Amino acid sequence: MPRADHARGSLDRPLTSDEVRAKVDALLEPVLSDRGADVVAAVAEITTSPDLRRLAAAMVPEGSAA
């Protein structure tokens, strides 16, 4: 098996946009179920949104006291 000098996701071998999105989805799904897409959308709007309430609300797991 060939040896990799740099780990996948490092600065020398960055993930593609699709790989980053797949990783984000995989990490959010166990905690936020189907609301992970809401988190991603809120993050995408972070520079144009007047406040962070949408992002904060999307990141609270279901059944948690907000």
mmCIF file of the C-alpha atoms, coordinates in Angstrom:
data_MODEL
# 
_entry.id   MODEL 
# 
loop_
_atom_site.group_PDB 
_atom_site.id 
_atom_site.type_symbol 
_atom_site.label_atom_id 
_atom_site.label_alt_id 
_atom_site.label_comp_id 
_atom_site.label_asym_id 
_atom_site.label_entity_id 
_atom_site.label_seq_id 
_atom_site.pdbx_PDB_ins_code 
_atom_site.Cartn_x 
_atom_site.Cartn_y 
_atom_site.Cartn_z 
_atom_site.occupancy 
_atom_site.B_iso_or_equiv 
_atom_site.pdbx_formal_charge 
_atom_site.auth_seq_id 
_atom_site.auth_comp_id 
_atom_site.auth_asym_id 
_atom_site.auth_atom_id 
_atom_site.pdbx_PDB_model_num 
ATOM 1  C CA . MET A 1 1  ? 0.000   0.000  0.000  1.00 0.00 ? 1  MET A CA 1 
ATOM 2  C CA . PRO A 1 2  ? 1.434   3.433  -0.889 1.00 0.00 ? 2  PRO A CA 1 
ATOM 3  C CA . ARG A 1 3  ? 2.356   5.726  1.984  1.00 0.00 ? 3  ARG A CA 1 
ATOM 4  C CA . ALA A 1 4  ? 0.657   9.120  2.266  1.00 0.00 ? 4  ALA A CA 1 
ATOM 5  C CA . ASP A 1 5  ? 2.914   11.934 3.456  1.00 0.00 ? 5  ASP A CA 1 
ATOM 6  C CA . HIS A 1 6  ? -0.037  14.030 4.601  1.00 0.00 ? 6  HIS A CA 1 
ATOM 7  C CA . ALA A 1 7  ? -3.351  13.033 6.116  1.00 0.00 ? 7  ALA A CA 1 
ATOM 8  C CA . ARG A 1 8  ? -6.550  13.573 4.145  1.00 0.00 ? 8  ARG A CA 1 
ATOM 9  C CA . GLY A 1 9  ? -8.039  16.877 5.278  1.00 0.00 ? 9  GLY A CA 1 
ATOM 10 C CA . SER A 1 10 ? -4.668  18.441 6.090  1.00 0.00 ? 10 SER A CA 1 
ATOM 11 C CA . LEU A 1 11 ? -3.478  21.678 4.496  1.00 0.00 ? 11 LEU A CA 1 
ATOM 12 C CA . ASP A 1 12 ? -1.463  19.662 1.986  1.00 0.00 ? 12 ASP A CA 1 
ATOM 13 C CA . ARG A 1 13 ? -4.394  17.337 1.150  1.00 0.00 ? 13 ARG A CA 1 
ATOM 14 C CA . PRO A 1 14 ? -7.548  19.388 1.770  1.00 0.00 ? 14 PRO A CA 1 
ATOM 15 C CA . LEU A 1 15 ? -11.023 17.920 1.564  1.00 0.00 ? 15 LEU A CA 1 
ATOM 16 C CA . THR A 1 16 ? -13.243 18.923 -1.345 1.00 0.00 ? 16 THR A CA 1 
ATOM 17 C CA . SER A 1 17 ? -16.380 20.960 -0.638 1.00 0.00 ? 17 SER A CA 1 
ATOM 18 C CA . ASP A 1 18 ? -18.458 17.800 -1.057 1.00 0.00 ? 18 ASP A CA 1 
ATOM 19 C CA . GLU A 1 19 ? -16.239 15.913 1.410  1.00 0.00 ? 19 GLU A CA 1 
ATOM 20 C CA . VAL A 1 20 ? -16.507 18.727 3.962  1.00 0.00 ? 20 VAL A CA 1 
ATOM 21 C CA . ARG A 1 21 ? -20.307 18.750 3.604  1.00 0.00 ? 21 ARG A CA 1 
ATOM 22 C CA . ALA A 1 22 ? -20.458 14.954 4.008  1.00 0.00 ? 22 ALA A CA 1 
ATOM 23 C CA . LYS A 1 23 ? -18.313 15.181 7.148  1.00 0.00 ? 23 LYS A CA 1 
ATOM 24 C CA . VAL A 1 24 ? -20.470 17.982 8.593  1.00 0.00 ? 24 VAL A CA 1 
ATOM 25 C CA . ASP A 1 25 ? -23.641 16.004 7.857  1.00 0.00 ? 25 ASP A CA 1 
ATOM 26 C CA . ALA A 1 26 ? -22.183 12.877 9.479  1.00 0.00 ? 26 ALA A CA 1 
ATOM 27 C CA . LEU A 1 27 ? -21.213 14.806 12.624 1.00 0.00 ? 27 LEU A CA 1 
ATOM 28 C CA . LEU A 1 28 ? -24.479 16.740 12.955 1.00 0.00 ? 28 LEU A CA 1 
ATOM 29 C CA . GLU A 1 29 ? -26.918 13.918 12.200 1.00 0.00 ? 29 GLU A CA 1 
ATOM 30 C CA . PRO A 1 30 ? -26.506 11.936 15.454 1.00 0.00 ? 30 PRO A CA 1 
ATOM 31 C CA . VAL A 1 31 ? -27.096 15.070 17.534 1.00 0.00 ? 31 VAL A CA 1 
ATOM 32 C CA . LEU A 1 32 ? -29.494 17.177 15.475 1.00 0.00 ? 32 LEU A CA 1 
ATOM 33 C CA . SER A 1 33 ? -31.213 14.537 13.324 1.00 0.00 ? 33 SER A CA 1 
ATOM 34 C CA . ASP A 1 34 ? -32.787 16.188 10.285 1.00 0.00 ? 34 ASP A CA 1 
ATOM 35 C CA . ARG A 1 35 ? -32.009 19.749 11.441 1.00 0.00 ? 35 ARG A CA 1 
ATOM 36 C CA . GLY A 1 36 ? -28.391 19.585 10.307 1.00 0.00 ? 36 GLY A CA 1 
ATOM 37 C CA . ALA A 1 37 ? -29.428 21.211 7.037  1.00 0.00 ? 37 ALA A CA 1 
ATOM 38 C CA . ASP A 1 38 ? -30.795 24.154 9.037  1.00 0.00 ? 38 ASP A CA 1 
ATOM 39 C CA . VAL A 1 39 ? -27.418 24.584 10.733 1.00 0.00 ? 39 VAL A CA 1 
ATOM 40 C CA . VAL A 1 40 ? -25.592 24.482 7.403  1.00 0.00 ? 40 VAL A CA 1 
ATOM 41 C CA . ALA A 1 41 ? -27.989 27.060 5.912  1.00 0.00 ? 41 ALA A CA 1 
ATOM 42 C CA . ALA A 1 42 ? -27.612 29.355 8.931  1.00 0.00 ? 42 ALA A CA 1 
ATOM 43 C CA . VAL A 1 43 ? -23.816 29.131 8.752  1.00 0.00 ? 43 VAL A CA 1 
ATOM 44 C CA . ALA A 1 44 ? -23.927 29.955 5.031  1.00 0.00 ? 44 ALA A CA 1 
ATOM 45 C CA . GLU A 1 45 ? -25.800 33.167 5.892  1.00 0.00 ? 45 GLU A CA 1 
ATOM 46 C CA . ILE A 1 46 ? -23.623 34.102 8.860  1.00 0.00 ? 46 ILE A CA 1 
ATOM 47 C CA . THR A 1 47 ? -21.961 37.079 7.149  1.00 0.00 ? 47 THR A CA 1 
ATOM 48 C CA . THR A 1 48 ? -25.251 38.599 5.989  1.00 0.00 ? 48 THR A CA 1 
ATOM 49 C CA . SER A 1 49 ? -27.564 37.738 8.873  1.00 0.00 ? 49 SER A CA 1 
ATOM 50 C CA . PRO A 1 50 ? -28.327 40.530 11.352 1.00 0.00 ? 50 PRO A CA 1 
ATOM 51 C CA . ASP A 1 51 ? -28.027 38.135 14.308 1.00 0.00 ? 51 ASP A CA 1 
ATOM 52 C CA . LEU A 1 52 ? -27.249 34.543 15.199 1.00 0.00 ? 52 LEU A CA 1 
ATOM 53 C CA . ARG A 1 53 ? -30.637 33.481 16.581 1.00 0.00 ? 53 ARG A CA 1 
ATOM 54 C CA . ARG A 1 54 ? -31.410 31.212 13.608 1.00 0.00 ? 54 ARG A CA 1 
ATOM 55 C CA . LEU A 1 55 ? -28.080 29.429 14.006 1.00 0.00 ? 55 LEU A CA 1 
ATOM 56 C CA . ALA A 1 56 ? -28.446 29.151 17.780 1.00 0.00 ? 56 ALA A CA 1 
ATOM 57 C CA . ALA A 1 57 ? -31.981 27.750 17.474 1.00 0.00 ? 57 ALA A CA 1 
ATOM 58 C CA . ALA A 1 58 ? -30.910 25.196 14.848 1.00 0.00 ? 58 ALA A CA 1 
ATOM 59 C CA . MET A 1 59 ? -28.103 23.908 17.060 1.00 0.00 ? 59 MET A CA 1 
ATOM 60 C CA . VAL A 1 60 ? -30.263 22.943 20.052 1.00 0.00 ? 60 VAL A CA 1 
ATOM 61 C CA . PRO A 1 61 ? -30.871 19.183 20.019 1.00 0.00 ? 61 PRO A CA 1 
ATOM 62 C CA . GLU A 1 62 ? -34.522 18.093 20.013 1.00 0.00 ? 62 GLU A CA 1 
ATOM 63 C CA . GLY A 1 63 ? -35.880 17.520 23.471 1.00 0.00 ? 63 GLY A CA 1 
ATOM 64 C CA . SER A 1 64 ? -33.325 19.841 25.069 1.00 0.00 ? 64 SER A CA 1 
ATOM 65 C CA . ALA A 1 65 ? -34.368 22.785 27.175 1.00 0.00 ? 65 ALA A CA 1 
ATOM 66 C CA . ALA A 1 66 ? -33.375 25.817 25.134 1.00 0.00 ? 66 ALA A CA 1 
# 
